[in-house]
Amino acid sequence: MEEKEEERSYSFVSVVSSRFQVERCCFSRNGELLAACFGDYSVRVYRSSTSHAHRCRLALLCDFRKHESNVWCLEFSQDGSMLCSASSDKTVKVWSVESCSLKLSLAKHSSTVWCCSFAMSSSGEEYLASGSSDETVKIWNLEGELIHSLTGFSGAVESLCFSSDYRWMCTASEGGTVKLWTKLFHSDVE
């Protein structure tokens, strides 16, 4: 006996349009901000607002235009005050959402940067990790200092993420490996 698919009512509530391809999008943790990166190398941040009629409006908050090639990854910091972006221009950029300005441009990778993610040490210090086709993962503090350059990958590092408590970082590389890392931050080393 076949199971019937449950009937649901879906509705389309808002749109952002561009003449350029949209590469990625992400929400801030509180759902109030939406970021998207476009084929013109721009990164845009929108503020969302909902009404009682389940309608969502998106208002352009920031329009960042400092990358020189495609942007492949976006992620908000835990509190939504910053956004990081990874690009084929070999950089990771950290943007202040509050002032709509570039905070940091990190340029130590030698090839396309595919992924980036914010993290926090056990003492509350914020960090950023980035993975690249140069077969490295780099860990940065938010003053722009390179803390670690992790090697030993066989292929581009195309994805990375942190556990919810930031104790673990998982990396995935083109060479077919998934690696777990720990004690990446100064204050976490015993």
Secondary structure by P-SEA (a helix, b strand, c coil): ccccccbbbbbbccccccccccccccccccccbbbbbccccbbbbbbbbbccccbbbbcccccccccccccccccccccccbbbbbccccbbbbbcccccccccccccccccccccccccccccccbbbbbccccbbbbbcccccccccccccccccccccccccccbbbbbcccbbbbbbccccccccc
